[in-house]
């Protein structure tokens, strides 16, 4: 599990949820895939095949998980 931070509307949306907000959903997913995941693979002995990777969430996290499933379909093998 990953805490969404202080402004969930910005951090969990790849597009502005409200006028004047800066969407950060794409940046969160990029960090997850490019920075966090390699560290987890290195430090933990995990099965690194895409079909063993699941992204999930509820509410805005669920929308971002669905978005991640389409945006990173070669990375995430499952979406919940």
Backbone as JSON Lines, residues from 0, in Angstrom:
{"i":0,"aa":"X","n":[0.81,-1.17,0.0],"ca":[0.0,0.0,0.0],"c":[0.86,1.25,0.0]}
{"i":1,"aa":"X","n":[0.4,2.25,-0.68],"ca":[1.11,3.53,-0.78],"c":[0.14,4.63,-0.37]}
{"i":2,"aa":"X","n":[0.54,5.45,0.59],"ca":[-0.28,6.57,1.02],"c":[-0.31,7.61,-0.09]}
{"i":3,"aa":"X","n":[-1.46,8.21,-0.3],"ca":[-1.61,9.14,-1.41],"c":[-1.02,10.51,-1.16]}
{"i":4,"aa":"X","n":[-0.68,10.86,0.05],"ca":[-0.11,12.17,0.31],"c":[-1.14,13.16,0.82]}
{"i":5,"aa":"X","n":[-0.85,14.43,0.68],"ca":[-1.67,15.47,1.27],"c":[-2.85,15.91,0.4]}
{"i":6,"aa":"X","n":[-2.72,15.83,-0.91],"ca":[-3.79,16.27,-1.79],"c":[-4.17,15.13,-2.73]}
{"i":7,"aa":"X","n":[-5.07,14.29,-2.29],"ca":[-5.42,13.09,-3.04],"c":[-5.99,13.4,-4.42]}
{"i":8,"aa":"X","n":[-6.73,14.51,-4.56],"ca":[-7.31,14.86,-5.86],"c":[-6.22,15.09,-6.9]}
{"i":9,"aa":"X","n":[-5.15,15.74,-6.52],"ca":[-4.05,15.97,-7.46],"c":[-3.21,14.71,-7.65]}
{"i":10,"aa":"X","n":[-2.9,14.02,-6.57],"ca":[-1.96,12.9,-6.64],"c":[-2.54,11.65,-7.29]}
{"i":11,"aa":"X","n":[-3.85,11.48,-7.23],"ca":[-4.44,10.26,-7.77],"c":[-5.16,10.48,-9.1]}
{"i":12,"aa":"X","n":[-5.05,11.65,-9.68],"ca":[-5.69,11.92,-10.96],"c":[-4.64,12.26,-12.02]}
{"i":13,"aa":"X","n":[-4.77,11.66,-13.21],"ca":[-3.88,12.03,-14.3],"c":[-4.38,13.25,-15.07]}
{"i":14,"aa":"X","n":[-5.49,13.82,-14.65],"ca":[-6.07,15.02,-15.25],"c":[-6.58,15.89,-14.1]}
{"i":15,"aa":"X","n":[-6.78,17.19,-14.3],"ca":[-7.24,18.05,-13.2],"c":[-8.62,17.63,-12.67]}
{"i":16,"aa":"X","n":[-8.7,17.36,-11.39],"ca":[-9.97,17.0,-10.77],"c":[-10.8,18.25,-10.49]}
{"i":17,"aa":"X","n":[-10.13,19.31,-10.19],"ca":[-10.77,20.61,-9.93],"c":[-10.01,21.68,-10.69]}
{"i":18,"aa":"X","n":[-10.68,22.75,-11.04],"ca":[-10.03,23.85,-11.74],"c":[-8.87,24.39,-10.9]}
{"i":19,"aa":"X","n":[-7.73,24.57,-11.52],"ca":[-6.56,25.11,-10.84],"c":[-5.66,24.07,-10.19]}
{"i":20,"aa":"X","n":[-6.07,22.81,-10.21],"ca":[-5.22,21.77,-9.62],"c":[-4.22,21.25,-10.65]}
{"i":21,"aa":"X","n":[-3.12,20.75,-10.15],"ca":[-2.09,20.16,-10.99],"c":[-2.19,18.65,-10.89]}
{"i":22,"aa":"X","n":[-2.53,17.96,-11.97],"ca":[-2.64,16.5,-11.91],"c":[-1.26,15.86,-11.74]}
{"i":23,"aa":"X","n":[-1.17,14.9,-10.82],"ca":[0.1,14.23,-10.56],"c":[0.01,12.7,-10.67]}
{"i":24,"aa":"X","n":[-1.11,12.21,-11.17],"ca":[-1.3,10.77,-11.3],"c":[-0.26,10.1,-12.19]}
{"i":25,"aa":"X","n":[0.04,10.72,-13.32],"ca":[1.06,10.16,-14.22],"c":[2.42,10.12,-13.54]}
{"i":26,"aa":"X","n":[2.76,11.17,-12.79],"ca":[4.04,11.21,-12.09],"c":[4.12,10.12,-11.01]}
{"i":27,"aa":"X","n":[3.0,9.88,-10.32],"ca":[2.97,8.83,-9.31],"c":[3.2,7.47,-9.95]}
{"i":28,"aa":"X","n":[2.53,7.19,-11.05],"ca":[2.7,5.92,-11.73],"c":[4.12,5.75,-12.28]}
{"i":29,"aa":"X","n":[4.66,6.82,-12.84],"ca":[6.03,6.78,-13.34],"c":[7.0,6.48,-12.21]}
{"i":30,"aa":"X","n":[6.84,7.1,-11.06],"ca":[7.69,6.84,-9.89],"c":[7.55,5.39,-9.45]}
{"i":31,"aa":"X","n":[6.33,4.91,-9.42],"ca":[6.08,3.53,-9.0],"c":[6.79,2.53,-9.91]}
{"i":32,"aa":"X","n":[6.66,2.73,-11.21],"ca":[7.22,1.8,-12.19],"c":[8.74,1.95,-12.33]}
{"i":33,"aa":"X","n":[9.23,3.18,-12.4],"ca":[10.64,3.42,-12.71],"c":[11.56,3.49,-11.5]}
{"i":34,"aa":"X","n":[11.04,3.87,-10.35],"ca":[11.9,4.02,-9.17],"c":[11.6,3.02,-8.07]}
{"i":35,"aa":"X","n":[10.34,2.94,-7.65],"ca":[10.01,2.06,-6.54],"c":[10.14,0.58,-6.92]}
{"i":36,"aa":"X","n":[9.56,0.2,-8.04],"ca":[9.59,-1.21,-8.43],"c":[11.01,-1.78,-8.54]}
{"i":37,"aa":"X","n":[11.95,-1.1,-9.21],"ca":[13.31,-1.66,-9.27],"c":[13.94,-1.85,-7.88]}
{"i":38,"aa":"X","n":[13.64,-0.95,-6.95],"ca":[14.16,-1.1,-5.6],"c":[13.56,-2.32,-4.91]}
{"i":39,"aa":"X","n":[12.27,-2.54,-5.11],"ca":[11.62,-3.71,-4.51],"c":[12.18,-5.0,-5.08]}
{"i":40,"aa":"X","n":[12.42,-5.02,-6.39],"ca":[12.99,-6.21,-7.03],"c":[14.39,-6.48,-6.48]}
{"i":41,"aa":"X","n":[15.15,-5.43,-6.28],"ca":[16.52,-5.58,-5.8],"c":[16.56,-6.02,-4.33]}
{"i":42,"aa":"X","n":[15.71,-5.45,-3.5],"ca":[15.78,-5.7,-2.07],"c":[14.98,-6.91,-1.61]}
{"i":43,"aa":"X","n":[13.93,-7.24,-2.34],"ca":[13.08,-8.37,-1.97],"c":[13.13,-9.39,-3.1]}
{"i":44,"aa":"X","n":[13.03,-10.61,-2.78],"ca":[13.03,-11.62,-3.83],"c":[11.59,-11.84,-4.28]}
{"i":45,"aa":"X","n":[11.19,-11.02,-5.25],"ca":[9.81,-11.1,-5.73],"c":[9.8,-11.63,-7.16]}
{"i":46,"aa":"X","n":[8.7,-12.23,-7.52],"ca":[8.49,-12.69,-8.89],"c":[8.23,-11.44,-9.74]}
{"i":47,"aa":"X","n":[9.09,-11.17,-10.7],"ca":[9.05,-9.91,-11.43],"c":[8.35,-10.01,-12.78]}
{"i":48,"aa":"X","n":[7.6,-11.05,-13.02],"ca":[6.88,-11.16,-14.29],"c":[5.65,-10.26,-14.26]}
{"i":49,"aa":"X","n":[5.32,-9.63,-15.39],"ca":[4.14,-8.75,-15.43],"c":[2.87,-9.43,-14.94]}
{"i":50,"aa":"X","n":[2.69,-10.69,-15.25],"ca":[1.46,-11.37,-14.82],"c":[1.38,-11.54,-13.31]}
{"i":51,"aa":"X","n":[2.45,-11.28,-12.61],"ca":[2.46,-11.35,-11.15],"c":[2.33,-9.96,-10.52]}
{"i":52,"aa":"X","n":[2.24,-8.9,-11.34],"ca":[2.11,-7.53,-10.83],"c":[0.65,-7.1,-10.89]}
{"i":53,"aa":"X","n":[0.15,-6.6,-9.78],"ca":[-1.23,-6.16,-9.67],"c":[-1.25,-4.72,-9.18]}
{"i":54,"aa":"X","n":[-2.09,-3.92,-9.77],"ca":[-2.32,-2.57,-9.29],"c":[-3.81,-2.49,-8.94]}
{"i":55,"aa":"X","n":[-4.11,-1.86,-7.81],"ca":[-5.49,-1.78,-7.37],"c":[-5.72,-0.57,-6.51]}
{"i":56,"aa":"X","n":[-6.97,-0.29,-6.28],"ca":[-7.31,0.83,-5.42],"c":[-8.82,0.96,-5.31]}
{"i":57,"aa":"X","n":[-9.24,1.93,-4.53],"ca":[-10.67,2.22,-4.41],"c":[-10.86,3.72,-4.56]}
{"i":58,"aa":"X","n":[-12.03,4.1,-4.94],"ca":[-12.36,5.49,-5.16],"c":[-11.41,6.08,-6.2]}
{"i":59,"aa":"X","n":[-10.77,7.2,-5.92],"ca":[-9.83,7.77,-6.89],"c":[-8.65,6.82,-7.15]}
{"i":60,"aa":"X","n":[-8.25,6.08,-6.13],"ca":[-7.19,5.09,-6.33],"c":[-7.6,4.01,-7.31]}
{"i":61,"aa":"X","n":[-8.88,3.65,-7.31],"ca":[-9.39,2.69,-8.27],"c":[-9.38,3.23,-9.69]}
{"i":62,"aa":"X","n":[-9.72,4.51,-9.83],"ca":[-9.65,5.14,-11.15],"c":[-8.22,5.2,-11.65]}
{"i":63,"aa":"X","n":[-7.28,5.54,-10.75],"ca":[-5.88,5.58,-11.16],"c":[-5.38,4.17,-11.48]}
{"i":64,"aa":"X","n":[-5.83,3.16,-10.75],"ca":[-5.44,1.78,-11.05],"c":[-5.95,1.37,-12.43]}
{"i":65,"aa":"X","n":[-7.17,1.73,-12.76],"ca":[-7.7,1.43,-14.09],"c":[-6.9,2.15,-15.16]}
{"i":66,"aa":"X","n":[-6.6,3.41,-14.92],"ca":[-5.78,4.2,-15.84],"c":[-4.4,3.55,-16.0]}
{"i":67,"aa":"X","n":[-3.81,3.09,-14.88],"ca":[-2.5,2.43,-14.92],"c":[-2.56,1.15,-15.75]}
{"i":68,"aa":"X","n":[-3.67,0.42,-15.65],"ca":[-3.82,-0.8,-16.41],"c":[-3.77,-0.56,-17.91]}
{"i":69,"aa":"X","n":[-4.31,0.57,-18.35],"ca":[-4.25,0.92,-19.77],"c":[-2.92,1.58,-20.14]}
{"i":70,"aa":"X","n":[-2.43,2.47,-19.29],"ca":[-1.21,3.22,-19.59],"c":[0.06,2.37,-19.49]}
{"i":71,"aa":"X","n":[0.03,1.4,-18.6],"ca":[1.18,0.53,-18.38],"c":[0.77,-0.93,-18.55]}
{"i":72,"aa":"X","n":[0.06,-1.21,-19.63],"ca":[-0.47,-2.56,-19.85],"c":[0.63,-3.61,-20.01]}
{"i":73,"aa":"X","n":[1.81,-3.19,-20.43],"ca":[2.93,-4.14,-20.53],"c":[3.61,-4.36,-19.18]}
{"i":74,"aa":"X","n":[3.31,-3.52,-18.19],"ca":[3.94,-3.63,-16.87],"c":[3.02,-4.34,-15.88]}
{"i":75,"aa":"X","n":[1.78,-3.87,-15.77],"ca":[0.82,-4.45,-14.84],"c":[0.04,-5.57,-15.53]}
{"i":76,"aa":"X","n":[0.11,-6.76,-15.0],"ca":[-0.61,-7.87,-15.58],"c":[-2.03,-7.99,-15.05]}
{"i":77,"aa":"X","n":[-2.3,-7.35,-13.93],"ca":[-3.63,-7.43,-13.32],"c":[-4.03,-6.08,-12.75]}
{"i":78,"aa":"X","n":[-5.32,-5.81,-12.81],"ca":[-5.87,-4.57,-12.25],"c":[-7.03,-4.94,-11.36]}
{"i":79,"aa":"X","n":[-7.07,-4.35,-10.18],"ca":[-8.15,-4.64,-9.24],"c":[-8.82,-3.33,-8.86]}
